[in-house]
Amino acid sequence: MKIPAIRTRSAYRTAAFISAVMAGLIFPANAWFRQGYQPEVMLREAMFGFFFTLSVWWYNLLGYPWIIKQVYKAKNTLWPHIGRILTTLFFSFVVIWLDERLQILHIDDDLQGYVEREGANEFRAAITASFVLLIIYFLDILTRFHSTQLENEQLKLETSIANFERLKQQINPHFLFNSLNILKTMVKSNDSKSEEYVIRLSELYRSFLLSDQKEIVPLAEELKALENYFFMLKARFEDKLVVLQKIDLLDDASYIPPLTLQILVENSIKHNVVSTEKPLTVELFRENGHLVVRNNLQPKRSVEESNHIGLENIRQRYKILSGKTIEVEQSDAHFTVKLPIIKGLSTKHEAIDR
């Protein structure tokens, strides 16, 4: 990933203009110090400093890159840097030589006060060119640093998107597999609610498909889908399962990864006894900026080995989306999971949500 060209060009052009203005101020100040206040001399020195510095910048930003592209193809060696320094000094001396011969920007009398007038212009050219080169190399370092930072951020974002897609691909087949198993059981037992179950399942899965391209969905949308899911559960377990849904909609800026609540409810059923003698109670409510899913703990004696798709999936999705972590608490009586509520759509969410 490259640093934006407009930003790079703008930085170099700004530096070129500022350094040219500085030279346009320093050169006449030097003439004032050497010869006293002479407006004509100071004006010529100001023009000379300004345009000479701009010409050195022009060579480094346009001339030298063109030359090096034509004659030198290798990279990551010292020779291009050495060539830049030597050719910049040579270019500076050529400009000075032409100016001295043609008397374009100043005349010889402007150099009065120097100990060695013959080499005064060359000395000023070398100092000014060196100053420009220092600025250019400093900007090059900043540009490379900024480019590296952008590449790292882009890599993190692409990794997050890839991980999230992998997590999403795990959820829907997992949920559908469990739902079809429930439906199979109902059909085998000639349950009268099996037809309604199919309708609710289709509506629920339609909502999943609509949100398939989203990493987070409004809490209101998630709760609406949850109603269909609760119907499906009650159709199977009847009074053996008690669901206390107490989550209210306080605002429209609350978001949650899709299927999160369903996965937690499903896990509570998977790992606990659900019977007439031991009904399972699942509570859903708000608490201190979290959505809480809690069930009474009555673990099965033999539970199939967990493949960690559920809880770990939720943990990873929250980490990718918001950098927040879910809280898992277990006591002798309850198993509790606290989900941070994602408020609004931050820049990170917008970058991932396509």
C-alpha positions in Angstrom: 0.0 0.0 0.0 1.5 3.3 -1.1 1.3 6.6 0.8 -1.2 8.9 -0.9 0.6 10.8 -3.7 -1.2 14.1 -3.1 -0.1 14.1 0.5 3.5 13.4 -0.5 3.7 16.0 -3.2 2.1 18.6 -0.9 4.7 18.0 1.8 7.6 18.4 -0.6 6.1 21.5 -2.3 5.4 23.1 1.0 9.0 22.5 2.2 10.3 23.8 -1.2 8.4 27.1 -0.9 9.3 27.6 2.8 13.0 27.0 2.3 13.0 29.3 -0.8 11.4 32.0 1.2 13.9 31.5 4.0 16.8 31.8 1.5 15.1 34.9 0.1 15.3 36.5 3.6 18.7 35.2 4.6 20.6 36.3 1.4 19.5 40.0 1.6 20.1 40.0 5.4 23.7 38.9 4.7 24.1 41.6 2.1 22.8 44.2 4.6 25.4 42.9 7.1 28.2 43.2 4.5 27.4 46.4 2.7 24.8 48.2 4.9 21.3 49.1 3.8 21.2 49.1 0.0 17.6 48.3 -1.2 18.7 47.4 -4.8 21.3 45.0 -3.7 19.1 43.4 -1.1 16.3 43.0 -3.7 18.6 41.2 -6.1 19.9 39.0 -3.3 16.4 38.1 -2.2 15.4 37.1 -5.8 18.7 35.2 -6.2 18.2 33.2 -2.9 14.5 32.5 -3.7 14.9 31.4 -7.3 18.2 29.5 -6.8 16.7 27.5 -3.9 13.6 26.7 -6.0 15.8 25.5 -8.9 17.6 23.1 -6.6 14.3 21.7 -5.4 13.1 21.4 -9.0 16.1 19.4 -9.9 15.7 17.0 -6.9 12.0 16.5 -7.3 11.8 16.2 -11.1 15.1 16.3 -12.8 17.1 13.8 -10.7 14.3 11.2 -10.4 14.0 11.2 -14.2 17.8 10.8 -14.7 18.1 8.0 -12.2 15.2 6.2 -13.8 16.9 6.3 -17.2 20.4 5.3 -16.2 20.2 3.3 -12.9 17.8 0.4 -12.3 19.1 -1.2 -9.2 17.6 -0.4 -5.8 18.7 -0.5 -2.2 22.2 0.7 -2.7 24.2 3.8 -1.8 25.0 4.8 -5.3 21.7 6.6 -6.0 22.2 8.7 -2.8 25.8 9.5 -3.7 24.6 10.4 -7.2 21.9 12.7 -5.8 24.4 14.6 -3.7 27.1 15.0 -6.4 24.7 15.9 -9.2 22.8 18.4 -7.0 26.1 20.2 -6.2 27.1 20.1 -9.9 23.6 21.4 -10.9 24.0 24.2 -8.3 27.4 25.2 -9.6 26.1 25.3 -13.2 23.3 27.6 -12.1 25.8 29.9 -10.4 28.1 29.8 -13.4 25.3 30.8 -15.7 24.1 33.6 -13.4 27.6 35.0 -13.0 28.2 35.0 -16.8 24.9 36.4 -17.7 24.4 38.7 -14.6 20.8 37.6 -14.4 19.9 37.9 -10.7 22.8 39.8 -9.4 26.1 41.6 -10.3 29.6 41.2 -9.1 29.3 44.3 -6.8 26.7 42.4 -4.8 29.5 40.2 -3.5 31.4 43.0 -1.8 32.4 42.3 1.8 33.3 38.6 1.2 37.0 37.7 1.9 37.1 35.7 -1.3 34.6 37.1 -3.8 35.7 34.7 -6.5 34.2 31.6 -4.7 31.5 33.3 -2.6 28.7 32.3 -4.8 29.9 28.7 -5.1 30.2 28.5 -1.3 26.6 29.9 -0.9 25.4 27.4 -3.5 27.0 24.4 -1.7 25.5 25.5 1.7 22.0 26.1 0.2 22.1 22.8 -1.8 23.2 20.9 1.3 20.4 22.4 3.3 17.9 21.4 0.6 19.3 17.9 0.6 18.9 17.5 4.3 15.3 18.5 4.1 14.6 16.1 1.3 16.2 13.2 3.1 14.3 14.1 6.3 11.0 14.1 4.3 12.0 10.8 2.7 12.5 9.2 6.1 9.1 10.5 7.3 7.4 9.3 4.1 8.9 5.8 4.4 7.9 5.7 8.1 4.3 6.8 7.3 4.1 4.4 4.4 5.2 1.5 6.7 2.5 2.6 9.3 -0.1 2.6 6.6 0.9 -0.9 5.3 0.8 -2.3 8.9 -2.7 -0.8 9.5 -3.8 -2.2 6.1 -2.4 -5.6 6.9 -4.2 -5.6 10.3 -7.5 -4.6 8.7 -7.2 -7.2 6.0 -6.3 -9.9 8.6 -9.3 -8.8 10.7 -11.6 -9.0 7.7 -10.3 -12.5 6.8 -10.7 -13.7 10.3 -14.2 -12.3 10.6 -15.2 -14.0 7.3 -13.9 -17.3 8.6 -15.9 -16.8 11.9 -19.1 -15.9 10.0 -18.8 -19.0 7.8 -18.6 -21.2 10.9 -21.8 -19.8 12.5 -24.6 -20.2 9.9 -23.9 -23.9 9.1 -23.6 -24.6 12.8 -26.9 -23.0 13.6 -28.7 -24.6 10.7 -27.4 -28.0 11.6 -28.8 -27.7 15.1 -32.1 -26.3 13.9 -32.6 -29.1 11.4 -31.9 -31.7 14.2 -34.6 -30.1 16.3 -37.0 -30.2 13.3 -36.2 -33.8 12.6 -37.1 -34.7 16.2 -40.4 -32.8 16.0 -41.3 -34.5 12.7 -40.5 -38.0 14.0 -42.8 -37.3 17.0 -45.5 -35.9 14.9 -45.4 -32.6 16.7 -48.3 -30.4 15.7 -46.1 -27.3 15.9 -43.6 -28.6 13.3 -45.2 -26.7 10.4 -45.1 -23.4 12.4 -41.6 -24.3 13.3 -40.6 -24.5 9.6 -42.2 -21.1 9.0 -40.4 -19.5 11.9 -37.2 -21.2 10.9 -37.5 -19.8 7.4 -38.2 -16.3 8.7 -35.3 -16.5 11.1 -32.9 -17.7 8.5 -34.1 -15.0 6.1 -33.1 -12.4 8.6 -29.7 -14.1 8.9 -29.2 -14.0 5.1 -30.2 -10.3 5.0 -27.6 -9.5 7.6 -25.0 -11.8 6.1 -23.0 -8.9 4.7 -22.9 -7.2 8.0 -20.6 -7.7 11.0 -22.9 -5.9 13.4 -26.7 -5.5 13.4 -29.0 -3.2 15.3 -30.1 -4.7 18.6 -33.7 -4.2 17.7 -33.2 -6.4 14.6 -31.4 -9.1 16.7 -34.2 -9.2 19.2 -36.8 -9.5 16.5 -35.0 -12.6 15.1 -34.7 -13.8 18.7 -38.5 -14.0 19.0 -38.7 -16.5 16.2 -35.9 -18.5 17.8 -37.7 -18.6 21.2 -40.8 -19.9 19.5 -38.8 -22.7 18.0 -37.3 -23.6 21.3 -40.7 -23.5 23.1 -42.1 -25.7 20.4 -39.6 -28.4 21.4 -39.2 -28.0 25.1 -42.6 -26.4 26.2 -42.5 -25.8 30.0 -39.1 -27.5 30.3 -37.5 -24.3 29.2 -38.3 -20.9 30.8 -37.1 -17.8 28.9 -37.1 -14.5 30.6 -36.4 -11.9 27.9 -36.1 -8.5 29.7 -33.9 -6.6 27.2 -35.6 -3.3 26.4 -34.7 -0.9 23.6 -33.4 2.2 25.2 -32.0 3.8 22.0 -31.4 3.1 18.3 -27.6 3.2 18.5 -27.0 -0.2 20.1 -25.5 -2.9 17.9 -24.4 -6.5 18.4 -22.8 -9.2 16.2 -25.6 -11.2 14.5 -26.6 -14.6 16.1 -24.8 -13.8 19.3 -27.8 -14.2 21.6 -29.0 -17.2 19.8 -25.6 -18.9 20.1 -25.5 -18.3 23.9 -29.1 -19.6 24.4 -28.2 -22.6 22.2 -25.1 -23.4 24.3 -27.0 -23.2 27.5 -29.4 -25.9 26.2 -26.7 -28.0 24.8 -24.7 -28.2 28.1 -27.5 -28.3 30.7 -30.3 -30.7 31.6 -33.7 -29.6 30.3 -36.5 -31.6 31.8 -39.8 -31.4 33.6 -38.1 -32.1 36.9 -35.3 -29.6 36.2 -36.5 -26.9 33.9 -33.8 -24.7 32.5 -34.3 -21.0 33.0 -32.5 -18.5 30.6 -32.5 -14.8 31.4 -31.6 -12.0 29.1 -31.3 -8.4 30.4 -29.2 -5.3 30.5 -26.6 -4.5 33.2 -24.0 -1.7 33.2 -23.7 -1.3 29.5 -23.8 -5.0 28.8 -26.3 -7.6 27.5 -26.4 -10.4 30.0 -27.4 -14.0 29.2 -27.7 -16.2 32.3 -28.9 -19.7 32.9 -29.2 -21.8 36.0 -26.4 -24.3 36.0 -27.4 -28.0 35.9 -24.8 -29.6 33.6 -25.4 -32.8 31.9 -23.5 -35.9 33.1 -22.2 -36.6 29.7 -21.8 -33.8 27.2 -20.4 -34.2 23.8 -17.0 -32.7 23.4 -17.3 -29.0 22.5 -15.7 -27.8 19.3 -15.5 -24.2 20.7 -17.4 -22.7 17.8 -19.9 -20.9 19.9 -18.4 -19.0 22.9 -15.0 -18.7 21.3 -16.5 -17.4 18.1 -18.3 -14.6 20.0 -15.2 -13.8 21.9 -13.1 -13.4 18.7 -15.8 -11.4 16.9 -16.0 -8.9 19.7 -12.2 -8.6 19.8 -12.1 -7.9 16.1 -15.0 -5.5 16.0 -14.5 -3.4 19.1 -11.3 -4.6 20.9 -13.6 -5.4 23.9 -13.9 -8.7 25.6 -16.9 -10.6 26.8 -17.1 -11.6 30.4 -17.8 -15.1 31.4 -18.8 -16.0 35.0 -19.6 -19.3 36.5 -20.9 -20.0 40.0 -22.4 -23.1 41.6 -25.9 -21.9 40.6 -25.5 -19.9 37.3 -23.5 -19.6 34.1 -23.4 -16.0 32.9 -22.1 -14.3 29.8 -21.9 -10.5 29.6 -21.7 -8.9 26.1 -20.5 -5.3 25.6 -23.0 -3.3 23.7 -21.5 -1.7 20.6 -22.6 1.9 20.4 -22.9 3.4 17.0 -20.8 2.7 13.9 -17.2 3.6 14.6 -14.6 4.0 11.8 -13.3 0.5 12.4 -16.8 -1.0 12.0 -17.4 1.0 8.8 -14.1 -0.1 7.4 -15.0 -3.8 8.0 -18.7 -3.5 7.1 -19.0 -3.7 3.3 
